[in-house]
């Protein structure tokens, strides 16, 4: 019987994650019964400490990438989108309303406010939000600058006063986005989402009525009309995305174009922080993108949520979020070998003792050099040096880590005086030095402890014997499998891969993210979807792996292949 996977929850929540994992046969981590590293998934609402990222073992996953506050904190999001807009133009980065960060940008805000004042347009409203609060806390609307009162850092944003309404009620979309990796950037968007409604009819004459202007469930579930029937909206304050698609069918719009524009918002926003997020392949991140659609069916980004709510306030929540979490676990790529974490962990703890001790069990050893003169010379010199720890053989590494591990070590081209160890480590940093690569094979992969360390890789890592150090250099080469092996799955349950979406974006994100190429490809795809021109794909001439690459268009109930709109050879 296969060993169970183990999950660990911070502060005993969220309950939905616990229920989904227990139903899938997982076991919950109990620190009284299990050792410190005996878990596969650690889930928490807040960010992890940097030490927790550095000490990850191959079978472990975290539910947050490091340093993503660049889009989840409101003021940082403003700065990053503003920087991208200045660099790549407003034609692309035109999906965020005019925003100012106060108090630092109060003078700039005042100038903009005064510029609009002579127009006497009652529709010019502003919305003020604390930079680090969620669930609608501290948000208010105003027209007159005299009503702008704040006691913390805030963003003041021009209010989108022409939202699309359903039966007179304002709504927005909570889109669930999974970033499986930032290096290379790999993004999935879930087919299901929440449509969140205000519970009182939209009215610009009453800016203080939060039940008419804010769509946060935490606010509207306390409103007087939450349970009342509200036209097409019905009772409560939520729809599923499936129900919203049905509504769009009667709106006489280019529906695929709307979905693609929302997809673009997600990709363009993530591009603003991708180069600055540290490489951590054993992490995934679930973001909540809040999108508002105006009367012209233009989507706007309101904010990006870190740890979107997984509470179940109604049946709609259950139907959307339970499948969402189950599909997210599928994206984590757990395999049966990950269930052996404890055995591998015990082996990793004792591996130094095992290799230094005189044990009866035969253990594969490093091959001996064939040149006897070279060996004898180094045997003499080694008498006056301390004994070095030897890197375990390839066979032993694979036994510890398993063939499905994120990190595999491969042996290539053994000659009489030379052995090459070629680490194939997902998402390697281009700027890595040779010493760092050696340490990654020894320290990051094995996590072997030094005399004073527990589970962190020490700087005194596994070393090859001295005979390789004096006369021969250790050659570390990157193994580059065919591009087909780098292509992420096209979907996992309801999660649709939205980036990379064609061979050009796959290539542009494999080593160092080439943002201009990505933006060019996005523009080409968006123009083709906007035109509504479908192209039949016959598969002829698609002999190379790159040509076989395809993606689905996120959004429609039955997602079509992007190749129907986008000819990658043009």
DOMI-467075 format. One record per residue (C-alpha): x, y, z; residue number from 1. Coordinates in nm, 2 decimals. Example, Ala and Ser with C-alpha at 12.3 -4.5 7.8 and 13.67 -1.06 7.14 Angstrom:
2
[site [1.23,-0.45,0.78],1];
[site [1.37,-0.11,0.71],2];
end
This chain:
570
[site [0.00,0.00,0.00],1];
[site [0.14,0.34,-0.10],2];
[site [0.23,0.58,0.18],3];
[site [-0.01,0.86,0.25],4];
[site [0.08,1.22,0.17],5];
[site [0.09,1.46,0.46],6];
[site [-0.04,1.82,0.48],7];
[site [0.04,2.08,0.73],8];
[site [-0.19,2.38,0.80],9];
[site [-0.09,2.69,0.98],10];
[site [-0.33,2.79,1.26],11];
[site [-0.56,2.50,1.18],12];
[site [-0.70,2.64,0.86],13];
[site [-0.85,2.69,0.61],14];
[site [-1.11,2.42,0.68],15];
[site [-1.18,2.37,0.31],16];
[site [-0.82,2.27,0.23],17];
[site [-0.84,2.02,0.52],18];
[site [-1.16,1.86,0.39],19];
[site [-1.04,1.83,0.03],20];
[site [-0.71,1.67,0.12],21];
[site [-0.86,1.43,0.38],22];
[site [-1.11,1.32,0.11],23];
[site [-0.82,1.25,-0.12],24];
[site [-0.66,1.02,0.13],25];
[site [-0.40,1.26,0.28],26];
[site [-0.31,1.27,0.65],27];
[site [-0.28,1.58,0.86],28];
[site [0.05,1.67,1.02],29];
[site [0.07,1.62,1.39],30];
[site [0.39,1.76,1.55],31];
[site [0.35,1.53,1.84],32];
[site [0.37,1.22,1.62],33];
[site [0.58,1.33,1.33],34];
[site [0.92,1.47,1.28],35];
[site [0.98,1.83,1.18],36];
[site [1.02,1.76,0.80],37];
[site [0.77,1.48,0.77],38];
[site [0.52,1.65,0.55],39];
[site [0.44,1.71,0.18],40];
[site [0.24,2.03,0.17],41];
[site [0.26,2.33,0.41],42];
[site [-0.04,2.57,0.37],43];
[site [-0.07,2.91,0.54],44];
[site [-0.25,3.23,0.48],45];
[site [0.05,3.46,0.54],46];
[site [0.38,3.45,0.37],47];
[site [0.65,3.21,0.47],48];
[site [0.99,3.31,0.62],49];
[site [1.28,3.30,0.39],50];
[site [1.44,3.01,0.59],51];
[site [1.14,2.80,0.51],52];
[site [1.20,2.84,0.14],53];
[site [1.57,2.77,0.17],54];
[site [1.52,2.44,0.37],55];
[site [1.27,2.28,0.14],56];
[site [1.32,1.92,0.06],57];
[site [1.24,1.76,-0.28],58];
[site [0.90,1.61,-0.17],59];
[site [0.77,1.93,-0.01],60];
[site [0.56,2.21,-0.15],61];
[site [0.46,2.55,-0.01],62];
[site [0.14,2.74,-0.12],63];
[site [0.32,3.08,-0.16],64];
[site [0.60,3.20,-0.38],65];
[site [0.84,3.44,-0.21],66];
[site [0.81,3.82,-0.26],67];
[site [0.48,3.85,-0.44],68];
[site [0.37,4.16,-0.25],69];
[site [0.46,4.36,-0.55],70];
[site [0.11,4.29,-0.69],71];
[site [-0.09,4.19,-0.38],72];
[site [-0.02,4.51,-0.18],73];
[site [-0.21,4.79,-0.34],74];
[site [0.06,5.06,-0.34],75];
[site [0.32,4.82,-0.48],76];
[site [0.08,4.71,-0.75],77];
[site [0.03,5.08,-0.85],78];
[site [0.41,5.13,-0.87],79];
[site [0.47,4.82,-1.07],80];
[site [0.19,4.88,-1.32],81];
[site [0.30,5.24,-1.36],82];
[site [0.66,5.14,-1.43],83];
[site [0.54,4.89,-1.69],84];
[site [0.32,5.15,-1.85],85];
[site [0.61,5.39,-1.87],86];
[site [0.83,5.12,-2.02],87];
[site [0.60,4.95,-2.26],88];
[site [0.33,5.20,-2.33],89];
[site [-0.03,5.28,-2.23],90];
[site [-0.18,5.08,-2.52],91];
[site [-0.10,4.77,-2.33],92];
[site [-0.11,4.88,-1.97],93];
[site [-0.45,5.06,-1.98],94];
[site [-0.65,4.83,-1.76],95];
[site [-0.59,5.01,-1.42],96];
[site [-0.77,5.34,-1.33],97];
[site [-0.57,5.65,-1.25],98];
[site [-0.43,5.60,-0.90],99];
[site [-0.23,5.79,-0.64],100];
[site [-0.05,5.67,-0.33],101];
[site [-0.11,5.90,-0.03],102];
[site [0.04,6.08,0.15],103];
[site [0.35,6.07,-0.08],104];
[site [0.17,6.16,-0.39],105];
[site [-0.08,6.40,-0.25],106];
[site [0.05,6.70,-0.46],107];
[site [0.00,6.50,-0.78],108];
[site [-0.34,6.39,-0.68],109];
[site [-0.44,6.75,-0.59],110];
[site [-0.33,6.86,-0.94],111];
[site [-0.54,6.59,-1.11],112];
[site [-0.83,6.67,-0.88],113];
[site [-0.82,7.04,-0.97],114];
[site [-0.78,6.96,-1.34],115];
[site [-1.11,6.78,-1.34],116];
[site [-1.29,7.02,-1.11],117];
[site [-1.38,7.29,-1.37],118];
[site [-1.58,7.02,-1.56],119];
[site [-1.83,7.00,-1.28],120];
[site [-1.89,6.64,-1.38],121];
[site [-2.08,6.47,-1.10],122];
[site [-1.96,6.14,-1.24],123];
[site [-1.60,6.21,-1.13],124];
[site [-1.57,6.02,-0.81],125];
[site [-1.28,5.88,-0.62],126];
[site [-1.24,5.57,-0.41],127];
[site [-1.00,5.55,-0.12],128];
[site [-0.85,5.22,0.00],129];
[site [-0.59,5.14,0.27],130];
[site [-0.29,4.98,0.11],131];
[site [-0.27,4.67,0.33],132];
[site [-0.63,4.58,0.42],133];
[site [-0.87,4.34,0.26],134];
[site [-1.24,4.24,0.27],135];
[site [-1.35,4.60,0.20],136];
[site [-1.22,4.74,0.53],137];
[site [-1.15,5.11,0.54],138];
[site [-1.28,5.18,0.19],139];
[site [-1.49,5.49,0.11],140];
[site [-1.60,5.70,-0.19],141];
[site [-1.59,6.08,-0.22],142];
[site [-1.63,6.36,-0.47],143];
[site [-1.52,6.66,-0.25],144];
[site [-1.16,6.66,-0.14],145];
[site [-1.29,6.78,0.20],146];
[site [-1.42,6.43,0.26],147];
[site [-1.08,6.27,0.20],148];
[site [-0.97,6.18,0.55],149];
[site [-0.72,5.90,0.63],150];
[site [-0.48,5.80,0.90],151];
[site [-0.26,5.54,0.72],152];
[site [-0.11,5.49,0.38],153];
[site [-0.38,5.47,0.12],154];
[site [-0.44,5.46,-0.25],155];
[site [-0.69,5.70,-0.41],156];
[site [-0.83,5.58,-0.74],157];
[site [-1.06,5.73,-0.99],158];
[site [-1.39,5.55,-0.94],159];
[site [-1.52,5.36,-1.25],160];
[site [-1.86,5.51,-1.25],161];
[site [-2.01,5.32,-1.55],162];
[site [-2.00,4.96,-1.44],163];
[site [-2.19,4.69,-1.62],164];
[site [-2.50,4.62,-1.42],165];
[site [-2.72,4.31,-1.39],166];
[site [-3.08,4.40,-1.29],167];
[site [-2.94,4.74,-1.17],168];
[site [-2.68,4.58,-0.94],169];
[site [-2.30,4.63,-0.96],170];
[site [-2.08,4.32,-0.97],171];
[site [-1.72,4.22,-1.02],172];
[site [-1.54,3.89,-1.10],173];
[site [-1.31,3.70,-0.86],174];
[site [-1.08,3.52,-1.10],175];
[site [-0.86,3.24,-0.95],176];
[site [-0.51,3.23,-1.09],177];
[site [-0.25,2.97,-1.01],178];
[site [0.12,3.06,-1.08],179];
[site [0.29,2.73,-1.08],180];
[site [0.63,2.89,-1.14],181];
[site [0.78,3.23,-1.19],182];
[site [1.09,3.10,-1.36],183];
[site [0.99,3.00,-1.62],184];
[site [0.66,3.18,-1.58],185];
[site [0.38,2.92,-1.59],186];
[site [0.02,3.04,-1.53],187];
[site [-0.31,2.87,-1.50],188];
[site [-0.66,3.03,-1.47],189];
[site [-0.95,2.84,-1.34],190];
[site [-1.26,2.80,-1.55],191];
[site [-1.49,2.86,-1.25],192];
[site [-1.49,3.19,-1.08],193];
[site [-1.72,3.39,-0.85],194];
[site [-1.94,3.68,-0.97],195];
[site [-1.98,3.90,-0.66],196];
[site [-2.27,4.14,-0.64],197];
[site [-2.36,4.44,-0.44],198];
[site [-2.69,4.39,-0.26],199];
[site [-2.85,4.73,-0.32],200];
[site [-2.90,4.89,-0.66],201];
[site [-2.62,5.11,-0.80],202];
[site [-2.67,5.48,-0.73],203];
[site [-2.41,5.75,-0.77],204];
[site [-2.62,5.99,-0.57],205];
[site [-2.55,5.78,-0.25],206];
[site [-2.17,5.73,-0.24],207];
[site [-2.18,5.64,0.13],208];
[site [-2.40,5.33,0.07],209];
[site [-2.14,5.05,0.08],210];
[site [-2.41,4.79,-0.01],211];
[site [-2.45,4.96,-0.35],212];
[site [-2.09,5.03,-0.44],213];
[site [-1.88,4.75,-0.28],214];
[site [-1.91,4.38,-0.38],215];
[site [-1.72,4.23,-0.09],216];
[site [-1.91,3.93,0.05],217];
[site [-1.79,4.01,0.40],218];
[site [-1.98,4.34,0.37],219];
[site [-2.29,4.24,0.17],220];
[site [-2.38,3.93,0.37],221];
[site [-2.46,4.17,0.65],222];
[site [-2.68,4.39,0.43],223];
[site [-3.06,4.41,0.48],224];
[site [-3.13,4.28,0.13],225];
[site [-2.88,3.99,0.12],226];
[site [-3.15,3.72,0.13],227];
[site [-3.40,3.91,-0.08],228];
[site [-3.48,3.82,-0.44],229];
[site [-3.30,4.09,-0.66],230];
[site [-3.42,4.04,-1.02],231];
[site [-3.19,3.82,-1.22],232];
[site [-2.94,3.83,-0.94],233];
[site [-3.17,3.62,-0.71],234];
[site [-3.10,3.59,-0.34],235];
[site [-2.76,3.62,-0.19],236];
[site [-2.47,3.80,-0.36],237];
[site [-2.29,3.54,-0.58],238];
[site [-2.31,3.37,-0.91],239];
[site [-2.08,3.10,-1.06],240];
[site [-1.89,3.19,-1.38],241];
[site [-2.11,2.93,-1.56],242];
[site [-2.42,3.14,-1.48],243];
[site [-2.24,3.45,-1.60],244];
[site [-2.15,3.29,-1.93],245];
[site [-2.52,3.22,-1.98],246];
[site [-2.59,3.59,-1.92],247];
[site [-2.33,3.70,-2.17],248];
[site [-2.48,3.49,-2.45],249];
[site [-2.76,3.74,-2.47],250];
[site [-2.54,4.05,-2.48],251];
[site [-2.44,4.04,-2.85],252];
[site [-2.06,4.08,-2.78],253];
[site [-1.74,3.91,-2.89],254];
[site [-1.72,3.69,-2.59],255];
[site [-1.38,3.53,-2.67],256];
[site [-1.23,3.88,-2.70],257];
[site [-1.36,3.97,-2.35],258];
[site [-1.20,3.65,-2.20],259];
[site [-0.88,3.72,-2.38],260];
[site [-0.86,4.08,-2.25],261];
[site [-0.91,3.94,-1.89],262];
[site [-0.64,3.69,-1.96],263];
[site [-0.41,3.97,-2.08],264];
[site [-0.47,4.16,-1.75],265];
[site [-0.35,3.85,-1.56],266];
[site [-0.04,3.80,-1.77],267];
[site [0.06,4.17,-1.79],268];
[site [0.02,4.21,-1.42],269];
[site [0.23,3.90,-1.34],270];
[site [0.50,4.02,-1.59],271];
[site [0.55,4.32,-1.37],272];
[site [0.70,4.11,-1.08],273];
[site [0.83,3.80,-1.25],274];
[site [1.19,3.90,-1.29],275];
[site [1.21,3.99,-0.92],276];
[site [1.06,3.68,-0.77],277];
[site [1.33,3.44,-0.64],278];
[site [1.34,3.10,-0.80],279];
[site [1.16,2.84,-0.58],280];
[site [1.03,2.55,-0.79],281];
[site [0.86,2.37,-0.51],282];
[site [0.59,2.64,-0.46],283];
[site [0.26,2.73,-0.61],284];
[site [0.05,3.04,-0.56],285];
[site [-0.32,3.09,-0.58],286];
[site [-0.41,3.46,-0.64],287];
[site [-0.75,3.62,-0.66],288];
[site [-0.77,3.88,-0.94],289];
[site [-1.07,4.12,-0.90],290];
[site [-1.20,4.23,-1.24],291];
[site [-1.47,4.49,-1.30],292];
[site [-1.64,4.52,-1.64],293];
[site [-1.78,4.85,-1.76],294];
[site [-2.07,4.92,-1.99],295];
[site [-1.84,4.90,-2.29],296];
[site [-1.74,4.55,-2.18],297];
[site [-1.39,4.67,-2.10],298];
[site [-1.24,4.48,-1.81],299];
[site [-1.05,4.67,-1.54],300];
[site [-0.82,4.54,-1.27],301];
[site [-0.93,4.64,-0.92],302];
[site [-0.68,4.45,-0.71],303];
[site [-0.49,4.12,-0.66],304];
[site [-0.56,3.92,-0.35],305];
[site [-0.30,3.72,-0.16],306];
[site [-0.46,3.41,-0.01],307];
[site [-0.81,3.47,-0.15],308];
[site [-1.09,3.37,0.09],309];
[site [-1.17,3.00,0.10],310];
[site [-1.46,3.03,0.34],311];
[site [-1.80,2.88,0.24],312];
[site [-2.07,3.13,0.29],313];
[site [-2.32,2.98,0.05],314];
[site [-2.37,2.69,-0.19],315];
[site [-2.21,2.89,-0.47],316];
[site [-1.89,2.90,-0.27],317];
[site [-1.89,2.53,-0.22],318];
[site [-1.95,2.45,-0.59],319];
[site [-1.66,2.68,-0.70],320];
[site [-1.40,2.65,-0.43],321];
[site [-1.40,2.28,-0.36],322];
[site [-1.32,2.19,-0.71],323];
[site [-1.07,2.48,-0.73],324];
[site [-0.87,2.34,-0.44],325];
[site [-0.88,1.98,-0.57],326];
[site [-0.76,2.10,-0.91],327];
[site [-0.48,2.31,-0.74],328];
[site [-0.35,1.99,-0.57],329];
[site [-0.35,1.82,-0.90],330];
[site [-0.13,2.10,-1.04],331];
[site [0.13,2.03,-0.76],332];
[site [0.24,1.71,-0.94],333];
[site [0.26,1.48,-0.64],334];
[site [0.37,1.13,-0.73],335];
[site [0.39,0.80,-0.53],336];
[site [0.76,0.86,-0.46],337];
[site [0.66,1.17,-0.26],338];
[site [0.48,0.95,-0.01],339];
[site [0.82,0.80,0.08],340];
[site [0.93,1.13,0.23],341];
[site [1.00,0.98,0.57],342];
[site [1.22,0.71,0.44],343];
[site [1.41,0.95,0.22],344];
[site [1.43,1.19,0.51],345];
[site [1.58,0.93,0.74],346];
[site [1.83,0.83,0.47],347];
[site [1.92,1.19,0.42],348];
[site [1.98,1.24,0.79],349];
[site [2.21,0.93,0.81],350];
[site [2.37,0.94,0.47],351];
[site [2.70,1.08,0.60],352];
[site [2.73,0.81,0.86],353];
[site [2.63,0.54,0.61],354];
[site [2.90,0.64,0.37],355];
[site [3.18,0.68,0.63],356];
[site [3.10,0.36,0.83],357];
[site [3.22,0.02,0.74],358];
[site [2.89,-0.15,0.67],359];
[site [2.81,-0.49,0.54],360];
[site [2.54,-0.38,0.30],361];
[site [2.71,-0.32,-0.04],362];
[site [2.67,0.05,-0.15],363];
[site [2.76,0.16,-0.50],364];
[site [3.09,0.35,-0.50],365];
[site [3.25,0.61,-0.72],366];
[site [3.44,0.46,-1.01],367];
[site [3.81,0.43,-0.97],368];
[site [4.05,0.61,-1.20],369];
[site [4.23,0.39,-1.45],370];
[site [4.55,0.59,-1.45],371];
[site [4.76,0.43,-1.17],372];
[site [5.03,0.70,-1.17],373];
[site [4.78,0.97,-1.13],374];
[site [4.62,0.78,-0.84],375];
[site [4.95,0.71,-0.66],376];
[site [5.05,1.08,-0.68],377];
[site [4.73,1.19,-0.52],378];
[site [4.73,0.92,-0.26],379];
[site [5.07,1.06,-0.13],380];
[site [4.94,1.41,-0.12],381];
[site [4.61,1.31,0.05],382];
[site [4.80,1.17,0.36],383];
[site [4.86,1.52,0.48],384];
[site [4.50,1.65,0.43],385];
[site [4.18,1.60,0.61],386];
[site [3.94,1.33,0.48],387];
[site [3.68,1.48,0.26],388];
[site [3.32,1.37,0.24],389];
[site [3.24,1.21,-0.09],390];
[site [2.94,1.28,-0.31],391];
[site [2.71,0.98,-0.30],392];
[site [2.70,0.79,-0.63],393];
[site [2.43,0.86,-0.89],394];
[site [2.24,0.54,-0.81],395];
[site [2.21,0.63,-0.45],396];
[site [2.09,0.98,-0.53],397];
[site [1.82,0.84,-0.74],398];
[site [1.72,0.60,-0.47],399];
[site [1.69,0.88,-0.22],400];
[site [1.52,1.13,-0.45],401];
[site [1.33,0.90,-0.68],402];
[site [1.30,0.93,-1.06],403];
[site [1.01,1.17,-1.02],404];
[site [1.19,1.42,-0.81],405];
[site [1.20,1.78,-0.91],406];
[site [1.58,1.75,-0.90],407];
[site [1.76,1.47,-1.08],408];
[site [2.13,1.41,-1.11],409];
[site [2.27,1.25,-1.42],410];
[site [2.60,1.09,-1.50],411];
[site [2.75,1.16,-1.85],412];
[site [3.07,1.08,-2.04],413];
[site [3.30,0.90,-1.79],414];
[site [3.66,0.90,-1.91],415];
[site [3.99,0.78,-1.76],416];
[site [4.06,1.11,-1.57],417];
[site [3.73,1.28,-1.58],418];
[site [3.37,1.24,-1.46],419];
[site [3.10,1.48,-1.54],420];
[site [2.80,1.53,-1.31],421];
[site [2.53,1.72,-1.50],422];
[site [2.26,1.85,-1.27],423];
[site [1.92,1.90,-1.42],424];
[site [1.76,2.14,-1.19],425];
[site [1.43,2.30,-1.28],426];
[site [1.43,2.68,-1.32],427];
[site [1.80,2.74,-1.29],428];
[site [1.93,3.09,-1.26],429];
[site [2.14,3.20,-1.55],430];
[site [2.38,3.40,-1.33],431];
[site [2.47,3.10,-1.13],432];
[site [2.84,3.04,-1.09],433];
[site [3.01,2.70,-1.12],434];
[site [3.06,2.68,-0.74],435];
[site [2.70,2.76,-0.68],436];
[site [2.60,2.48,-0.92],437];
[site [2.82,2.23,-0.74],438];
[site [2.67,2.34,-0.41],439];
[site [2.32,2.30,-0.56],440];
[site [2.39,1.93,-0.65],441];
[site [2.53,1.87,-0.31],442];
[site [2.35,2.10,-0.07],443];
[site [2.01,2.19,-0.22],444];
[site [1.94,1.85,-0.35],445];
[site [2.05,1.64,-0.06],446];
[site [2.02,1.90,0.21],447];
[site [2.30,1.71,0.39],448];
[site [2.36,1.84,0.73],449];
[site [2.70,1.96,0.85],450];
[site [2.82,1.92,1.21],451];
[site [2.62,2.21,1.34],452];
[site [2.33,2.22,1.10],453];
[site [2.01,2.03,1.10],454];
[site [1.83,2.05,0.76],455];
[site [1.98,2.35,0.59],456];
[site [2.25,2.28,0.34],457];
[site [2.59,2.38,0.48],458];
[site [2.85,2.58,0.30],459];
[site [3.09,2.28,0.36],460];
[site [2.89,2.06,0.12],461];
[site [2.96,1.73,-0.04],462];
[site [3.29,1.74,-0.23],463];
[site [3.45,1.52,-0.49],464];
[site [3.78,1.36,-0.38],465];
[site [4.10,1.56,-0.41],466];
[site [4.21,1.37,-0.71],467];
[site [3.97,1.56,-0.92],468];
[site [4.06,1.90,-0.77],469];
[site [4.43,1.94,-0.85],470];
[site [4.47,1.82,-1.21],471];
[site [4.11,1.81,-1.34],472];
[site [3.82,2.05,-1.32],473];
[site [3.48,1.94,-1.24],474];
[site [3.26,2.00,-1.55],475];
[site [2.90,2.08,-1.47],476];
[site [2.68,2.10,-1.77],477];
[site [2.31,2.18,-1.80],478];
[site [2.11,1.90,-1.95],479];
[site [1.85,2.04,-2.19],480];
[site [1.59,1.79,-2.28],481];
[site [1.38,1.84,-2.59],482];
[site [1.15,2.14,-2.57],483];
[site [0.85,1.91,-2.55],484];
[site [0.96,1.80,-2.20],485];
[site [0.94,2.16,-2.08],486];
[site [0.58,2.21,-2.20],487];
[site [0.35,2.23,-1.89],488];
[site [0.02,2.04,-1.91],489];
[site [-0.24,2.22,-2.11],490];
[site [-0.49,2.19,-1.83],491];
[site [-0.55,2.03,-1.49],492];
[site [-0.92,1.99,-1.42],493];
[site [-1.07,2.34,-1.44],494];
[site [-0.73,2.51,-1.46],495];
[site [-0.64,2.62,-1.81],496];
[site [-0.28,2.70,-1.89],497];
[site [-0.27,3.06,-2.02],498];
[site [0.10,3.11,-2.02],499];
[site [0.31,3.02,-2.20],500];
[site [0.05,3.00,-2.48],501];
[site [0.26,2.94,-2.80],502];
[site [0.61,2.83,-2.89],503];
[site [0.74,3.19,-2.90],504];
[site [0.63,3.26,-2.54],505];
[site [0.76,2.92,-2.43],506];
[site [1.10,3.00,-2.57],507];
[site [1.09,3.36,-2.43],508];
[site [1.03,3.23,-2.08],509];
[site [1.26,2.93,-2.07],510];
[site [1.59,3.09,-1.97],511];
[site [1.55,3.46,-1.91],512];
[site [1.21,3.62,-1.95],513];
[site [1.20,3.82,-2.27],514];
[site [0.92,4.06,-2.19],515];
[site [0.91,4.25,-2.53],516];
[site [0.87,3.92,-2.72],517];
[site [0.59,3.81,-2.48],518];
[site [0.41,4.15,-2.53],519];
[site [0.44,4.12,-2.90],520];
[site [0.29,3.77,-2.90],521];
[site [0.01,3.89,-2.67],522];
[site [-0.08,4.17,-2.91],523];
[site [-0.08,3.94,-3.21],524];
[site [-0.31,3.69,-3.03],525];
[site [-0.54,3.96,-2.90],526];
[site [-0.58,4.11,-3.25],527];
[site [-0.66,3.78,-3.40],528];
[site [-0.92,3.69,-3.13],529];
[site [-1.07,4.04,-3.17],530];
[site [-1.11,3.99,-3.54],531];
[site [-1.30,3.67,-3.48],532];
[site [-1.12,3.50,-3.76],533];
[site [-1.10,3.12,-3.70],534];
[site [-0.83,2.92,-3.88],535];
[site [-0.85,2.55,-3.93],536];
[site [-0.55,2.35,-3.81],537];
[site [-0.46,2.05,-4.01],538];
[site [-0.14,1.95,-3.84],539];
[site [0.05,1.94,-4.16],540];
[site [0.41,2.03,-4.14],541];
[site [0.41,2.01,-3.76],542];
[site [0.70,1.77,-3.72],543];
[site [0.90,1.95,-3.45],544];
[site [0.81,1.96,-3.09],545];
[site [0.77,2.34,-3.09],546];
[site [0.52,2.32,-3.37],547];
[site [0.31,2.07,-3.17],548];
[site [0.27,2.32,-2.89],549];
[site [-0.09,2.45,-2.84],550];
[site [-0.30,2.61,-2.57],551];
[site [-0.67,2.65,-2.49],552];
[site [-0.86,2.98,-2.48],553];
[site [-0.95,3.04,-2.12],554];
[site [-1.31,3.16,-2.05],555];
[site [-1.56,2.99,-2.28],556];
[site [-1.75,2.69,-2.14],557];
[site [-1.58,2.46,-2.39],558];
[site [-1.24,2.62,-2.44],559];
[site [-1.12,2.61,-2.81],560];
[site [-0.76,2.57,-2.91],561];
[site [-0.58,2.90,-2.96],562];
[site [-0.44,2.77,-3.29],563];
[site [-0.78,2.83,-3.43],564];
[site [-0.72,3.20,-3.39],565];
[site [-0.35,3.22,-3.39],566];
[site [-0.12,3.10,-3.66],567];
[site [0.22,3.08,-3.50],568];
[site [0.40,3.08,-3.84],569];
[site [0.27,3.42,-3.94],570];
end
